[in-house]
Structures are given as C-alpha cells and as structure tokens.
Amino acid sequence: MPIRSSRGRAGAYRAVWQWPLRSPARLAVTVVVLGGLVFGLVSLGGSGGAASGGLIAGGGSGGNRWDSGSSGVSATPTPTLLPPVPELTPEALPVSQAPRQALETARVWAAAWVNHPDGMTSQQWVAGLRPYTTDEFLGVLAGVDPSNVPASRVTGPATPTRVAPKSIEVTVPTDTLTLRILVVDTEAGWKVSRYDRA
C-alpha cells in the first residue's frame, strides 16, 4: 500500500510550482526563462514553416520570395465566392391552419394548470401537466407552488395567434388572466414548452 504523505509525488509537484512564488527574484527569473522559451519556439516554428513551404526559389535572400516556377503557388491568392444564402425568415402560416391537436393540447394543459385545489402538492400539480408538457419545461414547472397560480378555471376556447409548421402560439382565457401558451411539435406529439401572461 503506498504511503500518502506530503513528501510523495504530490509534494514534488507542489515544490516545483511553489518555487517561483517564494521570492520576487525567483518569479522574475521564471518569467524571463519561460518568455525566452516561448519566443524561441515561436521563432523556430516560423522559420521552419517558411522553408518547408517552398517559398524561396533559389535559396538566396533575393527580393523574390515566391517560387515563380511550376510549383503552382500563386503570388496573390484569388478570392473565392460563396453561394448566396437566402435571408432566414420564419415561415408563418395563417391562423386558420392551426393544427387541431395543438389547440386541444393547449386547452387541456390550461385546464390542468388552473386545477390546484387546496392541499395539492407541487408534485401532484406537475403530474397533471406532465402528459402535455415538454421534459425541459417540466423542470421549470417543478419549482412553481400551485397555490400561487391566480386562476381557478378556463373561461374560453384556445385561440391561435401565431402559427408555424412546428409550433403554434395560443391564448387561453381564464377567470383572472389570459394565458399565452407556446405549443411545439415533438416526437411525442404536440407539447407545451412555455407559457406567459398575455
């Protein structure tokens, strides 16, 4: 069984990185040495890269640094054109094309949101919302105290306000406020991913 002490491998590493910190002179010497090493490596790397790129034609120090022979290296790079990219605009659909399943999901979710009788725990309330809510949004709802939900009943139908191919924004009126609900098309069907007051 190895001996665990401050004099083992960890102690050796600690002594190495603490040595420059013991005095300002040691720190200055360490900075100068490390700076010289970095400068030397950079200058060696820079000169080696130029020589190996075939840039010097005759090996001399003439003014022509580019190989004018048949190496195929051009003295001036030619710019390349990228294909045009169309503007990214969200694809909006008319509200009349709102999927019926998404509207039903919003209506049922709002009914579960306002269902919070006295004594209901947060876990019970979230369990009622779970079938209609995305997993990511369930984590947010888990921190909500259902007794703080001001509404107690839904007073009207779910009405679409914005429709896209994979998402729909819906308003649902309640007895105290109007909910604005975002319903998204997931692999498991339409689910609520956000709500706010309208």
C-alpha positions as CSV (number, residue, x, y, z in Angstrom):
1,M,0.0,0.0,0.0
2,P,1.5,3.4,-1.0
3,I,2.3,5.9,1.7
4,R,0.2,9.0,1.5
5,S,2.3,11.9,2.7
6,S,3.2,15.5,1.7
7,R,6.6,14.2,0.6
8,G,5.3,11.9,-2.2
9,R,4.7,12.7,-5.8
10,A,2.2,15.5,-4.9
11,G,4.8,17.1,-2.7
12,A,7.3,17.1,-5.5
13,Y,4.8,18.8,-7.9
14,R,3.9,21.3,-5.2
15,A,7.6,22.2,-4.7
16,V,8.0,22.8,-8.4
17,W,5.1,25.2,-8.8
18,Q,5.8,26.9,-5.5
19,W,9.5,27.6,-6.1
20,P,8.9,30.7,-8.3
21,L,6.5,32.1,-5.7
22,R,8.9,32.1,-2.8
23,S,10.6,35.4,-3.7
24,P,10.1,38.2,-6.3
25,A,13.6,37.4,-7.8
26,R,12.7,33.8,-8.4
27,L,9.4,34.9,-10.0
28,A,11.2,37.3,-12.3
29,V,13.8,34.6,-13.4
30,T,10.9,32.1,-14.1
31,V,9.0,34.7,-16.2
32,V,12.2,35.6,-18.2
33,V,13.1,31.9,-18.8
34,L,9.5,30.9,-19.9
35,G,9.3,34.0,-22.1
36,G,12.6,33.1,-23.8
37,L,11.4,29.5,-24.3
38,V,8.1,30.7,-25.9
39,F,9.9,33.2,-28.1
40,G,12.5,30.6,-29.2
41,L,9.8,28.1,-30.1
42,V,7.7,30.6,-32.0
43,S,10.7,31.9,-34.0
44,L,11.9,28.3,-34.8
45,G,8.4,27.4,-35.8
46,G,8.0,30.4,-38.0
47,S,11.3,29.9,-39.9
48,G,10.8,26.2,-40.3
49,G,7.3,26.8,-41.8
50,A,8.6,29.3,-44.4
51,A,11.4,27.0,-45.5
52,S,9.2,23.9,-45.9
53,G,6.5,25.8,-47.8
54,G,8.7,26.1,-50.9
55,L,8.6,29.8,-50.8
56,I,12.2,30.6,-51.6
57,A,13.1,29.9,-55.2
58,G,16.9,29.8,-55.2
59,G,17.7,29.6,-51.5
60,G,19.2,33.1,-51.6
61,S,18.0,36.2,-49.9
62,G,16.7,37.9,-53.1
63,G,13.6,40.0,-53.3
64,N,11.5,37.3,-55.0
65,R,10.3,35.1,-52.1
66,W,7.7,33.3,-54.2
67,D,8.5,30.4,-56.4
68,S,7.9,31.6,-59.9
69,G,8.4,28.1,-61.4
70,S,6.0,25.3,-61.9
71,S,5.0,24.7,-58.3
72,G,1.5,26.1,-58.8
73,V,1.8,28.5,-55.9
74,S,0.3,31.9,-56.8
75,A,1.8,35.1,-55.5
76,T,-1.6,36.6,-54.9
77,P,-4.4,34.5,-53.5
78,T,-7.6,34.5,-55.6
79,P,-10.8,35.2,-53.6
80,T,-13.5,32.6,-53.7
81,L,-17.2,33.5,-53.9
82,L,-19.6,31.8,-51.6
83,P,-23.0,30.8,-52.9
84,P,-25.7,33.3,-52.0
85,V,-27.6,32.5,-48.8
86,P,-31.2,33.5,-48.7
87,E,-32.5,35.6,-45.7
88,L,-33.7,33.4,-42.9
89,T,-37.3,34.4,-42.2
90,P,-39.6,32.4,-40.0
91,E,-42.3,30.6,-42.1
92,A,-45.6,31.9,-40.8
93,L,-48.9,30.2,-41.7
94,P,-52.4,31.6,-41.5
95,V,-54.0,31.1,-38.1
96,S,-56.8,29.2,-39.9
97,Q,-54.2,26.4,-40.5
98,A,-53.6,25.8,-36.8
99,P,-53.5,22.1,-36.1
100,R,-56.5,20.9,-34.1
101,Q,-54.3,18.6,-31.9
102,A,-52.1,21.6,-30.9
103,L,-55.2,23.7,-29.9
104,E,-56.5,20.7,-27.9
105,T,-53.2,20.3,-26.2
106,A,-53.2,23.9,-25.2
107,R,-56.8,23.7,-23.9
108,V,-56.2,20.6,-21.8
109,W,-52.9,22.0,-20.5
110,A,-54.5,25.2,-19.4
111,A,-57.3,23.2,-17.7
112,A,-54.6,21.2,-15.8
113,W,-52.7,24.5,-15.0
114,V,-55.8,26.0,-13.2
115,N,-56.6,22.8,-11.4
116,H,-55.0,23.3,-8.0
117,P,-57.4,22.6,-5.1
118,D,-56.3,23.4,-1.6
119,G,-53.8,20.9,-0.2
120,M,-52.5,19.9,-3.7
121,T,-48.7,19.4,-3.7
122,S,-46.4,20.7,-6.4
123,Q,-45.6,17.1,-7.4
124,Q,-49.3,16.3,-7.9
125,W,-49.9,19.5,-9.9
126,V,-46.9,18.8,-12.2
127,A,-48.1,15.2,-12.6
128,G,-51.3,16.6,-14.0
129,L,-49.3,18.8,-16.5
130,R,-46.8,16.1,-17.4
131,P,-48.6,14.4,-20.4
132,Y,-49.0,17.8,-22.2
133,T,-45.6,19.4,-21.3
134,T,-42.1,19.1,-22.8
135,D,-39.5,17.5,-20.5
136,E,-37.4,20.7,-20.4
137,F,-40.4,22.8,-19.3
138,L,-41.4,20.3,-16.6
139,G,-38.1,21.2,-14.8
140,V,-39.2,24.8,-14.7
141,L,-42.8,24.0,-13.6
142,A,-41.5,21.8,-10.7
143,G,-40.4,24.9,-8.9
144,V,-43.8,26.5,-9.0
145,D,-46.1,26.5,-5.9
146,P,-49.6,25.7,-7.3
147,S,-51.1,27.9,-4.6
148,N,-49.6,30.9,-6.3
149,V,-51.5,30.2,-9.6
150,P,-54.0,33.0,-9.6
151,A,-56.6,31.4,-11.9
152,S,-59.1,28.7,-11.0
153,R,-60.9,27.9,-14.2
154,V,-60.7,28.3,-18.0
155,T,-63.3,30.6,-19.4
156,G,-63.0,30.3,-23.2
157,P,-61.5,28.3,-26.1
158,A,-57.9,28.1,-27.2
159,T,-57.3,30.7,-29.9
160,P,-54.3,30.6,-32.2
161,T,-52.3,33.9,-32.5
162,R,-49.2,32.7,-34.5
163,V,-48.8,29.5,-36.4
164,A,-45.7,27.9,-37.9
165,P,-45.1,24.4,-39.3
166,K,-43.7,23.1,-36.0
167,S,-45.0,25.5,-33.4
168,I,-48.1,27.5,-32.5
169,E,-48.8,30.3,-30.1
170,V,-52.2,30.1,-28.4
171,T,-54.1,32.3,-26.0
172,V,-56.5,30.7,-23.5
173,P,-58.7,32.9,-21.2
174,T,-59.1,32.1,-17.6
175,D,-61.1,33.8,-14.8
176,T,-58.3,36.1,-13.8
177,L,-55.9,36.4,-16.8
178,T,-55.2,35.2,-20.3
179,L,-52.5,32.6,-20.9
180,R,-50.2,32.8,-23.9
181,I,-49.0,29.2,-24.5
182,L,-46.4,28.0,-26.9
183,V,-47.1,24.5,-28.2
184,V,-44.4,22.7,-30.2
185,D,-44.5,19.6,-32.3
186,T,-42.2,17.0,-30.7
187,E,-41.5,13.3,-31.5
188,A,-44.1,12.5,-28.8
189,G,-46.8,14.8,-30.3
190,W,-47.8,18.4,-29.5
191,K,-46.5,19.6,-26.1
192,V,-46.4,22.9,-24.2
193,S,-42.9,24.4,-24.0
194,R,-43.7,27.8,-22.5
195,Y,-46.4,30.0,-21.1
196,D,-46.8,33.6,-20.1
197,R,-49.5,36.1,-19.4
198,A,-50.9,37.7,-22.5
